[in-house]
Amino acid sequence: MIQNWLIALGAGAASALLVATVATGSPLALPLFYLAPLPVLIVGLGWTHVSALIAASAAAVAIGVFFGVELLLAYVAGVGLPAYVLSYLALMAREPQPSAPLEWFPIGRVVLAAAILGCLAVAALIPLVAGSVEGYQAALRTLFQAMFEESPGAGGPDVERMVDLLVLVMPPAAAVVTMVTQIGNLWLAAHIARLSGRLMRPWPDLATISVPRPVAVLLVGTFIATNLAGGFVGLMAQLLTSTLVMAFAFIGLATIHWITRGAAGRALVIATVWIAALALGWPFALLALLGLAETLFGVRQRFRKGGPPGRPPAANDV
């Protein structure tokens, strides 16, 4: 028990130090900051979700003591709390019948949880900037205008249009980055725990991730609300729409991984899709459409199931 506490406290210290690199202004500060959830997720997946809670709490206290309440709240909303929740969900399981194999919480729903947490993380930080959505947008506008004014020859209608675009795009982009960062760290933490023999659940077949069909209806509803509602409700709808689109993009990627199993040139196809999506960005929209089609019509059912024999049952069959 004491050993688990020490490991959790060490993970919390590591997470806090990764966040503290932001204060150094180093070029490596941003990528190190994005790795801040990793220690919390490692102890969560390799020990227990209680260890993840201890690690996140210890890191939050340290950040609050040394860097103030604002960074503390930012850490809790964007790093610590999402990492704990995802590690908790990843280890959830139930025994349908006595002596029957455990049914683990579906990984597709972990992705869905990450989408919701990414939305809530940005929404929770708005009060730190302003007391209203209009004040928040005005603060963003002032920030971006100041950035452009530092450049020689800045000014004119083109700059104003660029500022308007950035004010519109920045909140959903921040929500998507938070979501993707958490999922990437969860995947990396699971690999580390697996290699060390500490992973507490069987490795799932990631090519089978899916979400319930009502999530597609939710996406349509949030998209409509984004265009019709204003104020905080409209902003929340915009944030959730962006993260749900990314969730469906992950399902689209999983679908490509599934349907290319056993095909010639599979590695080239997958590498091309990943590189194009990461380098250009807009292919994620096409992947989201594929993920939406898979959710509604079952595209993967039209292809044979693949995968090496002897693999444990997929933990994410819905």
PyMOL commands that set and color helices and strands:
alter all, ss='L'
color gray80, all
select helices_A, chain A and resi 2-24+29-34+37-46+49-67+69-90+107-129+133-149+157-195+206-208+214-228+231-259+266-280+283-297+299-302
alter helices_A, ss='H'
color red, helices_A
select strands_A, chain A and resi 93-94+103-104
alter strands_A, ss='S'
color yellow, strands_A
deselect
rebuild
show_as cartoon
